[in-house]
Amino acid sequence: MSTPTATRKPAGRRADPGTVKRIFGYVFQYPSQVCLVVVCILISAAAQAGSALFLQTLIDTYILPLIGTPDPAWAPLVQALMLMGCLYGAGVLATWLFNFLLVGVAQGVLKKIRDDMFAHQQSLPIRYFDSHEHGDVMSHYTNDTDTLRQAITQSFPQMFSSIITCFAAFLSMLWLSVPLTGFVVLFTVMLLMVVRGILTRSGRFFMGQQASLGTVNAFVEESVNGQKVIKVFNHEQATQEAFDERNEELFGAASAANTYGNITMPVVLNMGFLLYVLLAVIGGAAGIAGWPNLSLSGTGTFTLGTIVSFLTLSRSFTNPIGQVSQQANMVLMAVAGASRIFRLLDEPAEDDDGTVTLVRVELGDDGRTMTPVDHETGHWAWQRAQDDDGTQSLAAAQGLSPRAAEVAAAARESAITSPNGRLTLVRGDVRFTDVTFGYNPDRPVLHDITWFAEPGQKIALVGATGAGKTTVTNLINRFYDVQEGQILYDGISVKNIRKPDLRSSLGVVLQDVNLFTGTVMDNIRYGKLNATDEECIAAARLTNADGFIRMLPKGYQTMLGGDGSGLSQGQSQLISIARAAVADPPAMILDEATSSIDTHTEEVVQAGMDNLMKGRTVFVIAHRLSTVRNSDVIMVLDHGRIIERGSHEELIAQQGTYFQLYTGVSELD
């Protein structure tokens, strides 16, 4: 099977520019909630700064005058305390409200991001999934979105609140004392230099942590899926060592990131304590000595209320710096996760410049007049766009070799097209003309392939692993596009056909069966979502699946797991064949559909497939050459080239490569 495989990529260490802006682009999709959150944060910060400032008035105006008074009047003090309590109450209510609102905003943002990721994922080409580890893709939906949730609900609002609180405290300190505020600013500059050094080191480690986490998840997912193989070959120890290597890398990145992240707050707190002590000493000395004090409120001397209030404000000024630096680490991790999410969203979607669509038509008595219909019966036809006169395929055919040009001309001559040239009957005529292709353009897998499949023929592709058999079917489906040459489907280049319509015309049965969580009926209906129960049952009968399905505990309503647990491989394969049958496609691709089941089960499955193949053009890839004996044409591929073609009898008579493979003189692998 010549397809690219997912490879382990080096972890990214830098977040992409513009990531924060894109995060807020999602957040601001909730403008009213965000505005209310900002208002609540402002109220909370104002309440905190106002209550600290009120301490000066409380001490100097209400408490100190009562000291030594024989008959103190408590009413003014009680009123002042009640006012202070109202300030604190407003702050608490505002804090609760903005945290409550943020939960809804965060969950809404994450839902939108997951919706966007999954929708975009459906538009990505097969090449993306062939080259990216599936566990790493899953990590975008779990770890990366979780870090983003924490940032939206905690880090971003906490940082904004801290900045507002810090600014409010700064203005309040200027209101109390300009000289002491200048001392605090000088000390804070030194503090910020220390914090900046810590954050600079931690940022790259948080990016590495998210990337390493995705790698670990990918390896775990791969190991769980391959657990039977691991045990069969006694690779538990080797797998453990490989996991330990990746986990050690995650440990190193996470340890370094969190070490720097966890020391930030203690550093800021301890420096804040040092500032508090210095201010207490300086303020106390200034108050005792009666030094003059300059402030925005006027000039005077340092009072006890001024010093106490200023000390409280200094904590309100430095603590937010610690909170900002602490949350900065969470923001760095969230930005790292969001950067990975946006890289997925920025992956280019699958190109589709086709204009030809698949429609149902009623065929006139002359066999050429076609009338599009909106019901499910009738014939399939290709419908060109209004501006498509059929010359695109002719232009693409220029420059082909004489043999390929002859094949292309024959395809167009045999096509049944309506008198106006817009509709072409789907007959399953598939032709390759001078096709060269490589998953890596520098290393071609197919070399100048030219061959044709006439309507209703059964074409078998055989050859050693890596010969290019599956690649041929990938190109027919346009999972990949050819680099040179063209593929014609009923005389139309497949590049001109819309990919969804092209794939709707091709039923595919793979060696590895993919069943989905749901009932048996749901899994059969997957081939045609609007199929009725009767159509699904008819498809099961056609493919010999009805008998065993009715033996299941709940028949067609039996629930299946995503891995088809409870069913044998043959039973799972029969369901997948029924799924293809209910779609009623004009052509079929059977990719190693019976290679992993026993001979007896193969006979049942083969009978089901024979029923399905009647009247259709079929491409069969098989290692068991006994399954291709009745093919109309057998093509032997070797290193991307067709080396033999003909019927079973013709190839046996030639006594070439096919003869040697069939008689066991040489082996496919």
N, C-alpha and C positions, 0 to 999 in steps of 0.2 A: 504494500500500500504506500504509494508515493505522495505523502502529504507532510507538511511541516509540522513539527512538534513544538510544544511550549518549552521554552528554555528559561533557565534561571538568570534573571537580569540583575545587574548591580543596583543596589538600593540608591535611590535618589537622595541627595543630601541638601538640596536647596528647594525652598518653596517657590512656586511660580509667581512672578510679579502680577499684581492686580488681584490676588486671591481675596484679600480682605474686602476690597471694593465689591467683588462678586458676592461675597457672603452677605454684605449689607444690602445688595440688590435684592436678595431673597427676603431679608428681614423687613425691608421697607415696602414689601407687598402687603404689610399690615399697618398702614399709616396711622390709623386712629389709635390702635393699641400702643404703637411706638411713641406717639405724641403724649399719650397719657402716662406712659412709663417715664418719659423725660420730665414731665411736670411733677410726678411723684418723687423722682430722685432729687429734683431741685427743692421741693418742700422738705424732704428728709434732710438734705444738707443744710438748708437754712435753719431748720429746727435745731440741728446739732450745734451750729455756730452760734445761733441766737441764745441757746440755753447756756453755752459757755460764757458768752458776753454778759449774760444776766447775772452770773456769779459775782461780778464786780459790784453791780448795784445791790445785789442781795446782801453781800458782806458789808460794804461800806455804808449803805443807806439804811439797811433794815436790821442787821445783826449787831455790828459794832456799837451803834448808839444805844442799844438795849443793855449792853454790858455795864454793870454797876448801877443801873437805874432801879430805884427802890420799888416803883410801881410801873413796870414796863407795859406798853400798849402792844398786845400781840396781834391785833386785827390786821394792821398793815403787813406784818411778816407773813401771816397766814394767807392773805390775799396774794402776796408776791409768790409764795410757794405754790399756790393753786395755779397762778399764771404760768409758772415754770413747769408745773405738771402738765398743763395744756400743751405747752410747747413740745415736751417729750411725747405726749400722746399723739400729737399731729405727726411727729416724726415716725413713731411706731406704725401708725395707720398707713402712712404713705409708703413705708418700707414693705409692709405686708402686701399692699395693693400692687406695687410694681413687680414684686416677686410672683404674685398670683397671675398677673397678666403675662409675664414672661414665659410661664409654663405653656400657655396656649400658643404664644408666638413661636416658641422653639419647636413644639411638636408640629405646628403647621408648616414651618420651614423645612423640617426633616421629612415630613410627608411629601412636600413638593419636590424636594431634592431626590428622594427615593423614586417618586413617580417619574421625574425627568431622567434619572439614571436608567431605570428599567425600560422606559420608552425608547431612549437613545440606544440602549443595549440591543433592543430588537432590530434596530436599523444598521447595526454594525456588520461588516462583512465577515464571512467565515474565517478569513485570514487572521482577524484579531483574536478569535478564540483558539485558533491553532497556534498562536505565538504568545499567548498569555496564560499563566497558570490559573486554573479555575478557582482555587482557594484564595488567590490574591484578589481576583475579581470579587469574590464573596466578601472579602475584608472591607471593601468599599462600603458595603451595606451595613456592616456591624461596627467594627472598631473605628473607622474613619467618621461615620455619622455620629457615633457616641461621643467622640471628642468634640465634634461640632456642637452637639447638644449641650455639653457642659460649658462651652464657651458662650453660647447664646444665653443660657439661663443664669450663668454665674460670672464668668470672666469679663465679658464685655460690659454688662451693667455695673459690675463691681468696680471695674476700672473707671467707667464714666462717673459713677457715684463718688469714688475716691478723689478723682480730679476736681469735681465740683466742691467736695468737702474741703479739699486742700486749698482751693482758691478762696472759699468762704472763710476758712480759718486764717488765711494770709491777710485778707482785708480786715478781719476782726483784730488780728495782732497789730496791724498798723493803726487801728483805731485806739488801741491801748498804749502801744509804745513803739516808736520808730527805731530807736537804738537797739532794743532787744530783738526786734524783727530783723534788723540787718545782721545781727549775730546769728540768728536762726538760719537766714538765707545762706550765709557763708558756710555754716556747718552742713546745710542740706546739699550744697554744691559738691562738697567732699563725699557725702553719702551717695549722691547720684553717680559719681565716678566709680565708686566701688560696685554699685548695683549694675551699672552698664558693663563693667568687665565680666561680671558673673553671667549676665544674660547673653552677652556675645558668645560665650563659650557654650552655653546650654542650648542655644537655638539650633545649631547643626546636629546636635545629638538627638533632639526631639524629632527632627526630620528623619534621621536614620532609624529611630525607634519605630516610627510608623511603617517605614519601608520594610524593616526586618520583621515586624509583626505580620505583615502581609505574606512574607516568604514562609514564615512558620505555619501560618494558616493553610497556605497552599500545600505544604509538605504533609501536614496532618490529613487534609482532605484526600490527597493522593494515596497516603498510606492506608486510610480507612477503606477506600474503594478497592485497594489491592491487597487486602488483608489475607485472602486465601492464597494468593500467589506468594506472599511473604512467608507464610507458614509452610507451604509446599516445598519451597526451596531453602527452608531453615535460615531465612535472612533476617530473623528478628534482631540479632546482634548488630548486623550491618545497618539495618534500618534505624536502630537505636542510636548508633554512632553518628549516622547522617543527621538525625534529628538533633542530637546533642550539639553538633557543629552549628546548626542554624540557631538553636536555642541559645547557645553561647554568644553568638553574634548579637541576638536580641538582648541578652543579659548585659553585654558590654555597653550597647547603645543606651538601654533603659537605665542602667546603673549610673552612667555618666550624666545622662539628662536629668535624672531625679536627684542625683547628688547635688548638682548645681542648683536645681530647682528648690530643694529642701533647705539649703543653707541661706537662701536669699532672705527669707523672713526673719530667722534668728539674727542675722547680721544687722538688718534694719532695726529690729526691736532693741537690740543691745546698744546700737548707736543712738537710738531714740532715748533709752534710759540715761546714757551718758549726757546727752543734750539736756534732758530734764534736770539732772543733778547740777550741771553747769549753770543753767538758768536759775535754779533755786538758790545757788550760792551767790551768783551775780545779783539777782533780784533782791535777795535778802540783804546783801551788803548795801545795795543802793537804797533800800527802804530804811535801813537803820541809819545810814549816813545822811539821809534826806536829799539825795541827788535829784536834780531837776529831771523831769521826764517830758519829752516831746512826743506828741501823738496827733492823729488826725482830729481828735476831739478837743485839742488845745494843749496848753502847757500846764505843768503842775509838778507834783512830786510822786514818787512811787508809794502807793498805798498797799495795804495787805490785800484788799480786793483785787487791785490791778495785778499783783504778783500771782495770786491764786488763779485768777481767770486766765492770765497769760500762760501759766504752766499747763492748764487744761487745754488751751488752744494749741500749745506746742505739740501735745500728744495728738490732737486732731489734725495737725499739719504733717507730722512725721509718720504716724501710723498708716495713713493712706498711701504714702510712698511705698511702705512695705507691702501693703495690700496690692498696689499696682504691680510691683515687681514680682510678687507671688503669683498673681493672676497672669502676668506676662508669660510665665512658663506654660500655663494652661493654654493661653492664646497661641503660643508658638506651636504647641502640639496640635491644637485645633486647625491652625493654618496649614500645618503639614498634612493633616488628614484631609482638609478641604482641597488642598492643592492636588492630592491624588484623585479626589472625586471629580474635580474640574478637568483633570487630564483625561479621565474617562469620557466626560461630557464633550470634550474637545476632539475626541477621536473622530476622524472623518467618517461620515455615514457611507453606507454602500452606494456607489454611484449607480444610477439607473437612468440612462438617457433614451431608453426605448419608448416607442410610441405605438407599437402594434399591440392590440389587446385581444383577449380570448372571449368570444361571444358564442351564444347559441343561435343557430339559424335553421330555417326551414328551406329545404332544397327543392327547387322547381323541377318540373318534368324533364327539362332539357339537361339536368345534371349540373348546370352551371349557375343558374339564377338562384341567388340566396337572399333571404329576407330575415334580418335579425329579429329574434323573439325574446320575450322576457320570462319564459317558463323553462323548466329544467329538462324538457324533452327536446329532441331534435338533434342536429349535427353540431359539432364544434367547428368554428372557423376563426381564422386570424383576420382582424379588422384593422386596416391601415388608417392613419390619421388623414384628415382632409387634405393636407399638403404633401402627403406621401404618395408619389406616383409609381413607386417600385424601383426607382433608379438608384436608390442608396445601395442596395445589394449589388447592382451591376457595377457601380463605381468601386465597391470594395473588392470585386472580383478581378479588377485590372491588375496586372502584374503577376498573376498566378502562373504556375507552370502549365504547359499544354495539357498534361494529364489532369491537373486540378481544375483548369478552366473547362475541360470537357465534362467533368463531374458536376461543376456548378451550372453549366448550361443545361445538362440533362435534368437537374433538379428543377430549374425554372420551367422547362418544357413540360415536365410531368405534373407540375402543380395545377390544381383545378381552381381557377380564379374566376370571379364573377365578371360579367361584361364591363362593369365600370372600373374594374381593377382594384377595388378597395377590399374585397373579401376573398380569402383563400381558404379552401376547405382543409381542415386538419386531418391529415392522413398518416402522420408518423414517418414521413420521409426525412431522414437525417443524414447529412453528408458533411464530412470533414474535407477541407481543401487546403493543402499545404500548411497544416497547423503545426506551429512550433510554440512550446510553452515551457516555462520553468517557474517554480515557486520563488526561486531567486533567479532574476533574469539572466544572471551570469552563468547559471548552471541549468540548461534546458533539461526537462524530463522527457518531453516528446520532441521528436525531430521530423519535420516535414511529413506529417501524417496526412494521408489522403485515402478515404474509403467512404462507402455509402451503405445505408440501411434502407431498403425499400419498405413501403408500407406493409405492415403485418408480418414482417420477417422477425425471426428470433436470432439475434446476433450474440455470439459468445466471445468473450475476451478472456484469453488464458495466457499464462506466462508466469515467470518467477516473481517472487515478491520484489517490488521496486521496479517492475517493468513498465509501469505507467497505466495499469488497468483502471484503478479507481480515479486516477487523474482524468481519464477520458470522460467518465461520468460527471466529475466535478465541473468540467468545462461545458458539458451539455446543459447542466443546471445553472450555469453562470455563477457558481460559487467563486470561480476565478475566471478572468477573461484572457483569451489567447493573446500572445505578443505578436504573432505573425499568422497570416492566413485567415480563414473564416470558417464558421460552422453554420450550415444552412439547415433550417427546419421548414419543410414544405416550400423550399425555394427562397425563404426569407432568412437573412442573417440574424442569428440569435441576439446579436447586439442591438438590433432594432426592435426586439420584443421586450415589453415590460417584464421585469423579473418575476413579479407575483403571478402574472399570466403564464409565463413560460413554465414556472414551477407547478402551477395548477394543472398543466397538461402532462406532467410527468409524475407517475406514481413511483415511489421509492420504497424498497424493502431492504433494510440493512442487516448485516450480520449481528451487530450489537443492537438488541431491541431496547427501545426507550419507551417504557410505559409510564404513565403519569398517575399520581394519586387521584383516585376516583373509581367509579364503577366500571365493570367490563364494557357496559354500553357507552359510557363516556369515552373510554379509550378507543372504541371503534368509531364513534362519532367524531373523533378528532380529525379524521380524514375529510369530513364534510360537516361543519358545525350545524348546518340547518337540516341535516338528515333526520328523517323520522325513525321511530323505533323499528318499524317494519322494514325500512331500507337497511338499517344496521343488521337486523336479523337475516335478511336476504343475503347480505354480503358475507355474513358468517357461514351461512349454508353453502354459498358458492365456493368458499375456501376451506370447507371441511372443519370449521371451528365450532359450528353449532352444537355438535354432539357432546364435546367435553364441557362446553360452557353450561349446558343444561344440567350437567352433573355437579356443578359447583353448588355450594350451600344455598345461595340466593340467585343462582342462574346469572342472568345478564345484569342483575343489580348487586352482584357480589363486589365488595370493595377491594381494591388492589392498592398495594403500596407503590411508591415511586419506582422501586426496583423489581416490581412484579413478583414479590414474595408470595409463596404459596402455589406458584405455577412452575411447571417444568420449562426448559428452554424451548422445547417444541411447541408447547401451548402458548407461550408468550409470542413465539414467532407467528403462529397461526392468527393471533389477535392482530399483530402488526400487518399481516397480509390482508385480513378483513378490513383493517383501517384503510389500506390502499384501495381495496375493492370498492368500498362505499363511495370513494371520491370519483370512481368511474373515469380514470384518466385515459387519454388516447394512446399514451405510450408508458412503458414501465422500465424501471431500472432495478435489477435484483443484484445487490452487491454482497456476494458470499452469504446468501440468505440461508443456506443449509449446511454450512461448513462446521458448525459447532454442535450438531445434533446427531443422534445415532441413526443407523441405516434404516431401521423400522420406522422411526418417527419421520425420517427424511422422505419415505415413501408417501406418508400421509400429507406432509407439508408440500411435497412436490406435486401431488395430485391437486391440492388446493391452488398452488401457483399455476398449474396447467390450465385450470378453469379460468383463472384470472387473466392469463396471457392470450386467450383466444381472441383473434381479431385485432390484436394490438401489436405495435412494434415494441420489441422487448430487447433490452440489453442485459446480458447475464455475465456476471463475473464469478468464476468458480475455480476452486482448487481441485474439487472432485471432478475429474474429466468425465466420469460416467453420467453426470447430470447435464452435460452439454452435447451428448451424442446426437440428440434430435434437433439440434440447432440448424437453421438454414445456412448460416455462415459462421465459421469459427475463425477468429483472427488470433494469431500467436504473436505476442509482443515480446521484444527483448531489448532492454535498455532504451526504451522510448521509440522503438521502430517496429513496424509491422514486417515480420520476416516470412510469415506464411498466412494464406487465407484460402478458404474453401470449405466444403462440407466435410463431415467426419470421414466418409468413405474416400473422398478425394485426398484428404491429408494423410490418411493411413496408407493409401496407395503410393504417395510420394516418398514415404519412409524418411521423412525429415525430422525436424525437431518435435512436432506434435506426435509423430509415431513413437519417437523415443520416450516422450513423456507418458504417453498412453500405455505403452508396454512396460514401463518401469525401467527402461535402460538408463534414463536420467530422471532427476526429480525436479519439481517446481522450485524448491527452495535451495 
